[in-house]
Amino acid sequence: METETAQRETETVMDGLIAQYGDKVALPDVGGLVTGTIIDKARNAIYIDLGPLGVGVVYGHDLFDDHDTFRTIKLGDSVEATVQRIDNEDDYIELSLRSATREKSWDKLREKLDGGEVVETEILDANKGGLLVRVHGITGFLPVSQLAPDHYPRVEGADRAKILDRLREYIGNRFRVKVISAMQDTEKLIVSEKAVISDEMSEVLGKLAVGDVVEGVVSGVVDFGVFVKFSLDEKELEGLVHISELAWQRVDDPTDFVSVGQKVSAKVISVDGLRISLSLKQLQADPWAHVAKKYTVGDSVKGEVIKVTPFGAFVKLDEDIHGLVHLSELPDKGQGDPSKVLAVGDKKKFRIISIEPEEHRLGLSLRKPETDEAADPEKK
């Protein structure tokens, strides 16, 4: 039925055009492209002069789907549109700018991707993974991992709600980005602010070598480490001190060691693109290098329990050396649940059963030596 109706509409319009222009007019198919000039712009419609084809109209739903075009288009502009309907109730050819415009937009985005061109985009919205943007009328995504260092949301404890609040502060701002993925078939557009900074900083970063020592300021503390800002050739750079590179001993909370605004010296341990990895502990003497002078296997030592886990407990012997008492080395009562015999803050005497300086490991035991157990008549 729809096919017959469309065919009758086509024949009606065709008859009128042929009567006026003879057989020189080729009526476009539904879904085909036409070119015309904007002759009027109403609140909910745009009217387009299609020459011998007559007047075309773009209605509200198509305009709102492509709001950027509706906002910027002017009278006299030449546009390309897709035919939606040959002859509507007002005798206009019903058109859509969206399909034609989006096709051109994706073409432009692919050109930006191939050429590595920098574009400016407005931040539309935010979610926990990043920012929503629009480039050439196409909505895209700027992941948190692709933000420039100054825009990266550093939140203590990596609180997701606070990260989202920080990201929302950027809504309405304009960022300079590069297109790093433009997949029209899946409508997936990904942009990167970091890629822009990478180009600008590549020359400076080339002067930064592994082993260099930099003086900087702690700019952020997160659960996985610490960010440090420093200057090189009058350019501000930022590196990450992973939690494992903060100190030689076990670190559970970076805020126990540094705070935002604190001045620190750090050693460059890797430079990978824009990613600069730093270390604080490598500028300090490794206490494990001399652990054998302080402790010996078989020694009975006093230690403080600093963390209890399902597999045992970590024990501080001194400020630099921490050991582990595995659940298999706990009294029988604690074999299934270490918390039954140990709690954070407990101070007890442990026996050293192993020392591995290169692995930074020291094993402890709360069990009596086998010789003592054999001599204890209650154990027989």
Residue pairs with C-beta under 8 A, 6 or more apart in sequence:
6 30
6 86
9 85
9 86
9 87
10 27
10 86
10 87
12 87
13 27
13 54
13 86
13 87
13 93
14 25
14 27
17 25
17 27
17 52
17 53
17 54
18 25
20 52
21 52
24 52
25 52
25 53
27 53
27 86
28 34
28 53
28 83
29 83
30 83
30 84
30 85
30 86
31 82
31 83
32 82
32 83
33 80
33 81
33 82
33 83
33 100
34 50
34 53
34 56
34 80
34 81
34 82
34 83
34 93
34 95
35 50
35 78
35 79
35 80
35 81
36 48
36 49
36 50
36 51
36 53
36 56
36 78
36 79
36 81
37 48
37 49
37 76
37 77
37 78
37 79
38 46
38 47
38 48
38 49
38 73
38 74
38 75
38 76
38 77
38 78
38 79
39 47
39 48
39 49
39 55
39 75
40 46
40 47
40 75
41 47
41 73
41 74
41 75
44 59
44 60
44 63
45 57
45 58
45 59
45 60
45 63
46 57
46 58
46 63
46 70
46 73
46 97
47 55
47 56
47 57
47 92
48 55
48 56
48 57
48 58
48 79
48 81
48 95
49 55
50 56
50 93
53 93
54 91
54 92
54 93
55 92
55 93
56 81
56 83
56 92
56 93
56 94
56 95
57 88
57 90
57 92
57 93
57 94
57 95
58 81
58 95
58 96
58 97
59 94
62 84
62 95
62 96
62 97
62 98
63 69
63 70
63 97
64 70
65 98
66 97
66 98
66 101
66 102
66 137
67 137
68 134
68 136
68 137
69 97
69 101
69 137
70 97
73 79
79 97
79 100
80 100
80 101
80 104
81 95
81 96
81 97
81 100
82 95
82 96
82 97
82 98
82 99
82 100
83 93
83 94
83 95
84 94
84 95
84 96
85 93
85 94
86 93
86 94
87 93
88 94
101 137
102 137
102 138
105 136
105 137
105 138
106 138
106 182
106 184
108 136
109 135
109 136
109 138
109 179
109 182
109 189
110 182
110 184
111 117
112 119
112 135
112 178
112 179
112 182
113 179
113 180
113 181
113 182
116 178
116 199
117 178
117 179
118 176
118 177
118 178
118 196
118 199
119 135
119 136
119 176
119 177
119 178
119 179
119 191
120 174
120 175
120 176
120 177
121 133
121 134
121 135
121 140
121 142
121 174
121 175
121 177
121 191
122 133
122 134
122 172
122 173
122 174
123 131
123 132
123 133
123 142
123 170
123 171
123 172
123 173
123 174
123 175
124 131
124 132
124 133
124 134
124 139
124 171
125 131
125 132
125 171
126 132
126 164
126 167
126 168
126 170
126 171
127 164
127 167
128 160
128 163
128 164
128 167
129 141
129 143
129 144
130 141
130 142
130 143
130 144
130 145
130 146
130 147
130 167
131 141
131 142
131 147
131 167
131 170
131 175
132 139
132 140
132 141
132 142
133 139
133 140
133 141
133 142
133 175
133 177
133 191
134 140
135 177
135 179
135 189
135 191
138 187
138 189
139 189
140 179
140 189
140 190
140 191
141 189
141 190
141 191
142 175
142 177
142 190
142 191
142 192
142 193
143 190
143 192
144 152
144 153
144 163
144 167
145 194
146 180
146 190
146 191
146 192
146 193
146 194
146 195
147 153
147 193
147 194
148 193
148 194
148 196
148 197
149 197
149 227
149 229
149 237
149 238
149 274
151 170
151 175
151 193
152 220
152 227
153 162
153 163
153 166
153 167
154 219
154 220
154 221
154 222
154 227
155 162
155 163
155 166
155 222
156 221
156 222
156 223
156 255
157 222
157 223
158 222
158 223
158 224
175 193
176 193
176 196
177 191
177 192
177 193
177 195
177 196
178 191
178 192
178 195
178 196
179 189
179 190
179 191
180 190
180 191
180 192
180 195
181 188
181 189
181 190
182 188
182 189
182 190
183 189
194 274
197 274
198 273
198 274
201 235
201 237
201 274
204 232
204 233
204 235
204 237
205 237
205 271
205 274
205 276
207 232
207 233
208 232
208 237
208 268
208 271
208 276
209 268
209 271
210 268
210 269
210 270
210 271
211 267
211 268
212 267
212 268
213 265
213 266
213 267
213 268
213 283
214 228
214 230
214 232
214 239
214 265
214 266
214 268
214 278
215 230
215 263
215 264
215 265
216 228
216 229
216 230
216 231
216 239
216 263
216 264
216 265
216 266
217 228
217 229
217 230
217 261
217 262
217 263
217 264
218 226
218 227
218 228
218 258
218 259
218 260
218 261
218 262
218 263
218 264
219 227
219 228
219 229
219 238
219 260
220 226
220 227
220 260
221 227
221 254
221 255
221 258
221 259
221 260
222 254
223 243
223 254
224 242
224 243
225 240
225 241
225 242
225 243
225 245
225 246
225 254
226 240
226 241
226 243
226 246
226 254
226 258
226 280
227 238
227 239
227 240
227 241
228 238
228 239
228 240
228 241
228 264
228 266
228 278
229 236
229 237
229 238
230 236
230 237
230 238
230 239
230 266
231 237
237 276
238 276
239 266
239 268
239 276
239 277
239 278
240 275
240 276
240 277
240 278
241 266
241 277
241 278
241 279
241 280
242 277
243 251
243 254
244 251
245 269
245 277
245 278
245 279
245 280
245 281
245 282
246 254
246 257
246 258
246 280
246 281
247 257
247 280
247 281
247 284
248 281
248 284
248 286
248 287
248 288
248 320
248 360
249 287
249 316
249 319
249 320
249 321
249 322
250 306
250 307
250 314
250 322
251 257
252 306
252 307
257 280
258 264
258 280
264 280
265 280
265 283
266 278
266 279
266 280
266 283
267 278
267 279
267 280
267 282
267 283
268 276
268 277
268 278
269 277
269 278
269 279
269 282
270 276
270 277
271 277
287 320
287 321
288 320
288 321
288 357
288 358
288 360
289 357
291 321
291 355
291 357
291 362
292 355
292 357
294 318
294 321
295 301
295 317
295 321
295 352
295 355
295 362
296 352
296 355
297 352
297 353
297 354
297 355
298 351
298 352
299 351
299 352
300 349
300 350
300 351
300 352
301 317
301 349
301 350
301 351
301 352
301 364
302 317
302 347
302 348
302 349
302 350
303 315
303 316
303 317
303 323
303 347
303 348
303 349
303 350
303 364
304 315
304 316
304 345
304 346
304 347
305 313
305 314
305 315
305 342
305 343
305 344
305 345
305 346
305 347
305 348
306 314
306 315
306 316
306 322
306 344
307 313
307 314
307 344
308 338
308 339
308 342
308 343
308 344
309 338
310 327
310 338
311 326
311 327
311 338
312 324
312 325
312 326
312 327
312 329
312 330
312 338
313 324
313 325
313 338
313 342
314 322
314 323
314 324
315 322
315 323
315 324
315 325
315 350
315 364
316 322
317 323
317 362
321 362
322 362
323 350
323 352
323 361
323 362
323 363
323 364
324 361
324 362
324 363
324 364
325 342
325 350
325 363
325 364
325 365
325 366
326 363
327 334
327 335
327 336
327 338
328 335
329 353
329 363
329 364
329 365
329 366
329 367
330 338
330 341
330 342
330 366
330 367
331 341
331 366
331 367
333 340
333 341
334 340
334 341
334 342
334 366
341 366
342 348
342 366
348 366
350 364
350 365
350 366
351 364
351 365
351 366
351 367
351 369
352 362
352 363
352 364
353 363
353 364
353 365
354 361
354 362
354 363
355 361
355 362
355 363
356 362
368 376
373 379
